[in-house]
């Protein structure tokens, strides 16, 4: 999981409003979280990994539900049998690259989301091979939009998100080769959508690999958000050269 995923979900829930119930599809209570800005600033590769004193989205909804087949939960494809037209807000982060058939997964997601719901999907475009248990796919923003609209979703927004070029000093830990990281995201709804006031949600504190604690809150979010905007501008310029 990327630290930027937590920032992204927090920003989007504040922007569009939380709908109940809130589900994390494929997440973990204590995931491995990578904040690459730490390594870029310090030059220490292992410093990228942080942990939290909470589940990733307890700061948004302490009652949110995690479903993960690796922990005994259902596959996304099997969720409609139990949760059809049930979920108000769902996040599906760094999951699509691992599924057998993304088209079937999108069909299932459409069935389990309620009308006027909020679905946040994030996955990778460029990232090293990381089977869990498999690693099948890579997606562009336009690919997410295409599959979503083909399934019947309304796309609220889609774009590049985390973009770290290979010259930033991030190395693949096993091979020590320069690593490029690009993630993409899409925000989807079903039926008519009403934007709601989302309130403010303070980001959780980071526990950095050396044992120190980095404060959460709006300062961390501003740094992450500003960096993401700057990098997205750079990548668009390069893509149009």
C-alpha positions as CSV (number, residue, x, y, z in Angstrom):
1,X,0.0,0.0,0.0
2,X,1.2,3.6,-0.7
3,X,0.9,6.3,1.9
4,X,-0.4,8.3,-1.0
5,X,-3.4,5.9,-1.1
6,X,-4.4,7.1,2.4
7,X,-4.0,10.7,1.3
8,X,-6.0,10.1,-1.9
9,X,-8.9,8.4,-0.1
10,X,-9.0,11.1,2.6
11,X,-9.1,13.9,0.0
12,X,-11.8,12.3,-2.1
13,X,-14.1,11.5,0.9
14,X,-13.8,15.1,2.0
15,X,-14.5,16.2,-1.6
16,X,-17.5,14.0,-2.3
17,X,-18.8,13.0,1.1
18,X,-18.8,9.6,2.9
19,X,-21.7,7.2,2.3
20,X,-22.4,4.4,4.7
21,X,-21.5,1.6,5.0
22,X,-17.8,2.0,4.1
23,X,-15.9,-1.1,2.8
24,X,-12.2,-1.7,2.0
25,X,-12.1,-4.4,-0.6
26,X,-8.8,-6.3,-0.5
27,X,-7.2,-4.2,2.2
28,X,-5.5,-5.2,5.4
29,X,-5.7,-4.0,9.0
30,X,-1.9,-3.5,9.3
31,X,-0.6,-3.3,5.7
32,X,3.0,-2.6,4.6
33,X,2.9,1.1,3.7
34,X,5.4,2.8,1.5
35,X,6.1,6.5,1.6
36,X,8.7,7.1,-1.1
37,X,9.2,10.7,-0.2
38,X,11.1,9.6,2.9
39,X,13.6,7.7,0.8
40,X,13.8,10.5,-1.7
41,X,14.6,13.0,1.1
42,X,17.0,10.7,3.2
43,X,18.5,8.4,0.5
44,X,17.8,5.4,2.8
45,X,15.9,2.8,0.9
46,X,14.4,0.9,3.8
47,X,13.1,4.1,5.4
48,X,10.2,4.2,2.8
49,X,8.3,1.7,4.9
50,X,6.1,3.1,7.7
51,X,3.3,1.7,9.9
52,X,0.3,3.2,11.7
53,X,-1.2,2.9,15.2
54,X,-4.6,2.3,13.5
55,X,-6.2,0.7,10.5
56,X,-5.6,2.8,7.3
57,X,-9.0,4.5,7.3
58,X,-10.1,4.6,11.0
59,X,-9.6,8.4,10.8
60,X,-12.5,8.5,8.3
61,X,-14.8,5.8,9.8
62,X,-13.9,3.6,12.7
63,X,-16.6,1.1,11.7
64,X,-15.4,0.5,8.2
65,X,-15.3,-3.1,7.0
66,X,-12.3,-4.9,5.5
67,X,-12.9,-7.9,3.1
68,X,-9.8,-9.7,1.9
69,X,-9.9,-13.3,0.5
70,X,-6.3,-13.9,1.8
71,X,-7.8,-13.5,5.3
72,X,-10.9,-15.7,4.7
73,X,-13.1,-13.1,3.1
74,X,-14.9,-13.4,-0.2
75,X,-13.5,-12.7,-3.6
76,X,-14.8,-9.5,-5.1
77,X,-16.5,-11.6,-7.8
78,X,-18.5,-13.4,-5.1
79,X,-19.6,-10.4,-3.1
80,X,-22.9,-9.7,-5.0
81,X,-24.4,-12.9,-3.4
82,X,-24.2,-11.2,0.0
83,X,-23.9,-7.4,-0.6
84,X,-26.0,-6.6,-3.7
85,X,-26.9,-2.8,-3.8
86,X,-25.5,-2.5,-0.3
87,X,-22.2,-0.6,-0.1
88,X,-22.2,3.2,0.2
89,X,-18.4,3.9,0.0
90,X,-15.8,1.4,-1.2
91,X,-12.1,1.6,-1.8
92,X,-10.2,-0.9,-3.9
93,X,-6.5,-0.1,-3.7
94,X,-3.7,-2.0,-5.4
95,X,-6.0,-4.9,-6.0
96,X,-6.9,-4.9,-9.7
97,X,-3.4,-5.8,-10.9
98,X,-3.8,-9.1,-9.0
99,X,-7.3,-10.3,-10.1
100,X,-7.8,-12.9,-12.8
101,X,-10.4,-11.0,-14.8
102,X,-10.8,-7.2,-14.2
103,X,-14.0,-7.1,-16.3
104,X,-15.7,-9.6,-14.0
105,X,-14.5,-7.7,-11.0
106,X,-16.0,-4.4,-12.3
107,X,-19.3,-6.2,-12.9
108,X,-19.3,-7.4,-9.3
109,X,-18.4,-3.9,-8.0
110,X,-21.3,-2.4,-10.0
111,X,-23.7,-4.9,-8.4
112,X,-22.6,-4.3,-4.8
113,X,-22.6,-0.5,-4.9
114,X,-25.8,1.4,-4.0
115,X,-27.2,4.2,-6.0
116,X,-25.5,7.5,-5.2
117,X,-22.5,5.6,-3.9
118,X,-18.7,6.4,-4.0
119,X,-16.2,3.9,-5.3
120,X,-12.5,4.8,-5.3
121,X,-10.2,2.6,-7.3
122,X,-6.4,2.9,-7.4
123,X,-3.9,0.6,-9.1
124,X,-0.5,0.7,-10.8
125,X,0.6,1.5,-14.3
126,X,4.3,1.1,-13.6
127,X,5.6,-1.0,-10.7
128,X,7.9,-4.1,-10.3
129,X,6.4,-7.6,-10.4
130,X,4.7,-8.3,-7.0
131,X,2.6,-11.5,-7.0
132,X,-0.1,-11.6,-4.3
133,X,-0.7,-14.4,-5.1
134,X,-0.5,-13.4,-8.8
135,X,0.4,-10.2,-10.7
136,X,-1.4,-10.0,-14.0
137,X,-2.3,-6.5,-15.1
138,X,-1.2,-2.8,-15.5
139,X,-3.7,0.0,-16.1
140,X,-3.7,3.5,-17.6
141,X,-6.3,6.1,-16.4
142,X,-8.1,5.7,-19.8
143,X,-8.3,2.0,-19.2
144,X,-10.0,2.4,-15.9
145,X,-12.4,4.8,-17.4
146,X,-13.2,2.5,-20.3
147,X,-13.9,-0.6,-18.1
148,X,-15.9,1.5,-15.6
149,X,-18.2,3.0,-18.3
150,X,-18.5,-0.3,-20.1
151,X,-19.8,-1.8,-16.8
152,X,-22.4,1.0,-16.2
153,X,-20.5,3.2,-13.8
154,X,-20.5,7.0,-14.0
155,X,-16.9,8.3,-13.8
156,X,-16.6,11.3,-11.6
157,X,-12.8,11.7,-12.2
158,X,-9.8,9.7,-13.3
159,X,-6.1,10.5,-13.7
160,X,-2.5,9.7,-13.0
161,X,-1.8,9.9,-9.3
162,X,1.6,8.8,-7.8
163,X,4.3,9.4,-10.3
164,X,8.0,8.8,-9.3
165,X,10.5,8.8,-12.2
166,X,13.4,6.5,-12.1
167,X,15.9,9.3,-11.5
168,X,14.4,10.1,-8.0
169,X,16.6,7.6,-6.2
170,X,14.1,4.9,-5.4
171,X,15.7,1.4,-6.0
172,X,14.0,-2.0,-6.3
173,X,15.2,-3.6,-3.1
174,X,16.2,-7.0,-4.5
175,X,17.9,-5.9,-7.7
176,X,19.1,-2.4,-6.6
177,X,17.9,-1.1,-10.0
178,X,16.3,2.3,-10.3
179,X,12.6,2.0,-9.9
180,X,9.8,3.9,-11.6
181,X,6.4,4.1,-9.9
182,X,3.2,5.3,-11.5
183,X,-0.2,4.8,-10.1
184,X,-3.6,5.7,-11.5
185,X,-7.1,6.2,-9.9
186,X,-10.7,6.6,-10.8
187,X,-13.7,7.8,-8.8
188,X,-16.9,6.1,-9.8
189,X,-20.6,6.2,-8.9
190,X,-23.8,4.4,-9.8
191,X,-27.0,6.2,-10.9
192,X,-27.6,9.8,-9.9
193,X,-25.0,11.3,-7.7
194,X,-25.3,14.0,-5.2
195,X,-22.1,15.7,-3.9
196,X,-22.2,16.0,-0.1
197,X,-20.1,17.9,2.5
198,X,-17.4,15.5,3.5
199,X,-16.0,17.2,6.6
200,X,-12.3,17.2,7.6
201,X,-10.3,14.1,8.5
202,X,-6.9,14.4,10.0
203,X,-4.4,12.0,8.5
204,X,-3.0,9.3,10.9
205,X,0.5,9.6,12.4
206,X,3.3,7.7,10.6
207,X,5.6,5.4,12.6
208,X,8.8,5.6,10.6
209,X,11.1,2.7,10.2
210,X,13.6,4.1,12.7
211,X,11.0,4.2,15.4
212,X,10.2,8.0,15.2
213,X,6.7,9.3,14.7
214,X,5.8,11.8,12.0
215,X,2.7,13.9,12.7
216,X,-0.3,13.4,10.5
217,X,-2.8,16.2,9.7
218,X,-3.1,18.9,7.1
219,X,0.7,19.6,6.9
220,X,1.4,16.1,5.7
221,X,-1.5,16.2,3.3
222,X,-0.4,19.5,1.8
223,X,3.1,18.2,1.2
224,X,1.8,15.0,-0.5
225,X,-0.8,16.9,-2.5
226,X,1.6,19.5,-3.7
227,X,4.1,16.9,-4.8
228,X,1.5,14.9,-6.6
229,X,0.3,18.0,-8.6
230,X,3.9,18.9,-9.5
231,X,4.7,15.4,-10.7
232,X,1.5,15.1,-12.7
233,X,2.3,18.3,-14.5
234,X,5.8,16.9,-15.4
235,X,4.4,13.6,-16.7
236,X,1.8,15.4,-18.9
237,X,4.6,17.5,-20.4
238,X,6.7,14.5,-21.1
239,X,3.8,12.5,-22.6
240,X,3.0,15.4,-25.0
241,X,6.6,15.9,-26.3
